[in-house]
Amino acid sequence: MNLLSVNRDGMKSGTVIILCALILAACTGKNETASDSDPGAPATASAAVAAPASSANLTQVKQVVERFGKRLRQVSTLAPPDDLRQTLRKNYGELVTDQLLQTWLADPHSAPGRRVSSPWPQDIHIAQVRCGTASRCEVQGEVRYVTSEELAHGGVFATRSIRLALQKSAGRWLINRIRMGKLTPVQTPAPRSGASR
């Protein structure tokens, strides 16, 4: 009887040990699977974000910015609000997002344009284009201002830094944010005396 009891106790102990080993193995296996899959998830996400813009997209982005630069002189912010709103829709409507246009329509005099009769914005010189994704780009450059003197003889009277954010929606690139710096006169070097010697 005692021997039988010992055998039964031994079998129970062996069963408990085996069950514990199986549970431990199962837990370890789950943890290894999780750690193996985790590093891959961020890599997939970052690869999607880092998709570069094509050369065609870059060309389209530059075209939108250049067209916007040439429209600046057509928008006189000195005009009465109702006239200015009409001018904003006509000149900027197809180049900016509806949200940005509505912001300007709500406060017309906050929109970029021609603020005095002279000098006036002539164009935008693009210095750099950066695209974080295939549908979002940022352009840095400067707005070049001229007077009748520069228009006749060439040159630039003043510049103003500008940064534009663009997004691609329904196959079209549109400006959705603009930041401009202060107007800075261009210093023309004075002729040196005795330079012809």
Secondary structure as UniProt FT lines:
FT   HELIX           2..37
FT   TURN            38..39
FT   HELIX           40..49
FT   HELIX           55..71
FT   HELIX           72..74
FT   TURN            77..78
FT   HELIX           81..92
FT   TURN            93..95
FT   HELIX           98..106
FT   HELIX           108..110
FT   STRAND          120..133
FT   TURN            134..135
FT   STRAND          136..146
FT   HELIX           148..153
FT   STRAND          158..169
FT   TURN            170..171
FT   STRAND          172..185
FT   TURN            193..196
//
